[in-house]
Amino acid sequence: MHGYTLRERKLEKLDRISLAETIELVRQGDTEAFEPIYTNYFGLVHSICLRMLGDPVEAEDVAQDTFVHLLRKIHMFRGESAFSSWLYRLTTNLVLMRFRRRNRKLSSLDEFLDDEDEGSAYREIGGPDLHLAGLFDRINLQAAIDVLPEGYKAAFILHDVHGYEHREG
C-alpha cells in the first residue's frame, strides 16, 4: 500500500473529491470530509486573523473558532461566490466580533462601592438575598413534611408552624 498511513490514504482519497462534493459531504454529517477543508484553508484563515489582530495567540484562537463556526454554518454556503470568499467573510466577522467584545468597558464592582456611601444599594452586592434566604430550606422542609404520616404531619404543623404547645392539641 505504498507505505502510506491510514490518515494519508484518507486525505489522498478526499483530495480527489472536488470542493463542492467535500462541502456536500460535510453538510451531510461526514466529519472526515471536513479535514481537507481545514487542512487547505487553515493557513488563509490564520493569516487573516493574524493580520487583523496582530497577536499570534489570539489569532490562533479566532482561527480555531472560525472552523468551529464553519462546521456549524457550512449549510449556509450557497455557492454564489467562491468558498474562499465566503470563508474570508466568516473569518473577518468573527475577528470584528472579537474587537467588539474587547472594546466593551469593563467596570469593577469596587468602583461603585468606593463611590457610594456605606448604606447604598451597591453594598448589598454579594450579600445574602433576603428574598431567597431559606428558599431551599423551605423546599426541603416541605418535601419532608409531605412524606410524614397524617397524624405526625398535623402535630408538626400545629406545633412548629403555628406555635401551639403539645398540650394544646
Residue, then its C-alpha position, 0 to 999 in steps of 0.5 A: m500500500h505504498g507505505y502510506t498511513l491510514r490518515e494519508r490514504k484518507l486525505e489522498k482519497l478526499d483530495r480527489i473529491s472536488l470542493a463542492e462534493t467535500i462541502e456536500l459531504v460535510r453538510q451531510g454529517d461526514t466529519e472526515a470530509f471536513e479535514p481537507i477543508y481545514t487542512n487547505y484553508f487553515g493557513l488563509v484563515h490564520s493569516i487573516c486573523l493574524r493580520m487583523l489582530g496582530d497577536p499570534v495567540e489570539a489569532e490562533d484562537v479566532a482561527q480555531d473558532t472560525f472552523v468551529h463556526l464553519l462546521r456549524k454554518i457550512h449549510m449556509f454556503r450557497g455557492e454564489s461566490a467562491f468558498s474562499s470568499w465566503l470563508y474570508r467573510l466568516t473569518t473577518n466577522l468573527v475577528l470584528m466580533r472579537f474587537r467588539r467584545r474587547n472594546r466593551k468597558l469593563s467596570s469593577l464592582d469596587e468602583f461603585l462601592d468606593d463611590e457610594d456611601e456605606g448604606s447604598a444599594y451597591r453594598e448589598i452586592g454579594g450579600p445574602d438575598l433576603h428574598l431567597a434566604g431559606l428558599f431551599d430550606r423551605i423546599n426541603l422542609q416541605a418535601a419532608i413534611d409531605v412524606l410524614p404520616e397524617g397524624y405526625k404531619a398535623a402535630f408538626i404543623l400545629h406545633d412548629v408552624h403555628g406555635y401551639e404547645h403539645r398540650e394544646g392539641 
